[in-house]
Amino acid sequence: MDISLRTLATTQARPAPLRYSRTWDTGVTSIGDARDAVASLLSRARPALARRSVQDAQLVVSELVTNAAKHAPGPCALCLELLPDAAALRITVTDTSAEPPRRRPPDPGRVGGHGLHLVAMISRDLEVTRLPRGKRVTVTVPLTDGETGPAVSRP
């Protein structure tokens, strides 16, 4: 009697999420380092991401880290996490200022003060969490891959 053997499909383990984190002891030393960290992390995403998505994520990181450097003395931290399927990048900046970020009224004649408007336009799920010594600002930047267009629809 022949016995047919059937190979059971093994569940394929999901790859570990791509993450990056860095803490600065005395405030941020280089916004460029934060932008480079985004580009480096997103370069490892598969499928490859559209250049515009990488630039959007770098802009959001620049704005959030600049606000921390400008308004919060002392240590701060940056955490990046590429969400499953490279659909979005979660960006978290922690600093020592208890003051939440505030959007200033639009003023085309003013230099500066437009960063949170840009962050709100590009990202979603802006969340500010008060901490015992400061705050944590978290946003999610939707990403698109270079071939298929939007991986996540923007609101």
Secondary structure in CASP SS format (residue, H / E / C, confidence):
PFRMAT SS
TARGET T0000
AUTHOR 0000-0000-0000
METHOD secondary structure of the structure
MODEL  1
M C 1.00
D C 1.00
I C 1.00
S C 1.00
L C 1.00
R C 1.00
T C 1.00
L C 1.00
A C 1.00
T C 1.00
T C 1.00
Q C 1.00
A C 1.00
R C 1.00
P C 1.00
A C 1.00
P C 1.00
L C 1.00
R E 1.00
Y E 1.00
S E 1.00
R E 1.00
T E 1.00
W E 1.00
D C 1.00
T C 1.00
G C 1.00
V C 1.00
T C 1.00
S C 1.00
I H 1.00
G H 1.00
D H 1.00
A H 1.00
R H 1.00
D H 1.00
A H 1.00
V H 1.00
A H 1.00
S H 1.00
L H 1.00
L H 1.00
S H 1.00
R C 1.00
A C 1.00
R C 1.00
P C 1.00
A C 1.00
L E 1.00
A C 1.00
R H 1.00
R H 1.00
S H 1.00
V H 1.00
Q H 1.00
D H 1.00
A H 1.00
Q H 1.00
L H 1.00
V H 1.00
V H 1.00
S H 1.00
E H 1.00
L H 1.00
V H 1.00
T H 1.00
N H 1.00
A H 1.00
A H 1.00
K H 1.00
H H 1.00
A C 1.00
P C 1.00
G C 1.00
P C 1.00
C E 1.00
A E 1.00
L E 1.00
C E 1.00
L E 1.00
E E 1.00
L E 1.00
L C 1.00
P H 1.00
D H 1.00
A H 1.00
A C 1.00
A E 1.00
L E 1.00
R E 1.00
I E 1.00
T E 1.00
V E 1.00
T E 1.00
D E 1.00
T C 1.00
S C 1.00
A C 1.00
E C 1.00
P C 1.00
P C 1.00
R C 1.00
R C 1.00
R C 1.00
P C 1.00
P C 1.00
D C 1.00
P C 1.00
G C 1.00
R C 1.00
V C 1.00
G C 1.00
G C 1.00
H C 1.00
G H 1.00
L H 1.00
H H 1.00
L H 1.00
V H 1.00
A H 1.00
M H 1.00
I H 1.00
S C 1.00
R E 1.00
D E 1.00
L E 1.00
E E 1.00
V E 1.00
T E 1.00
R E 1.00
L E 1.00
P C 1.00
R C 1.00
G E 1.00
K E 1.00
R E 1.00
V E 1.00
T E 1.00
V E 1.00
T E 1.00
V E 1.00
P E 1.00
L C 1.00
T E 1.00
D E 1.00
G C 1.00
E C 1.00
T C 1.00
G E 1.00
P E 1.00
A C 1.00
V C 1.00
S C 1.00
R C 1.00
P C 1.00
END
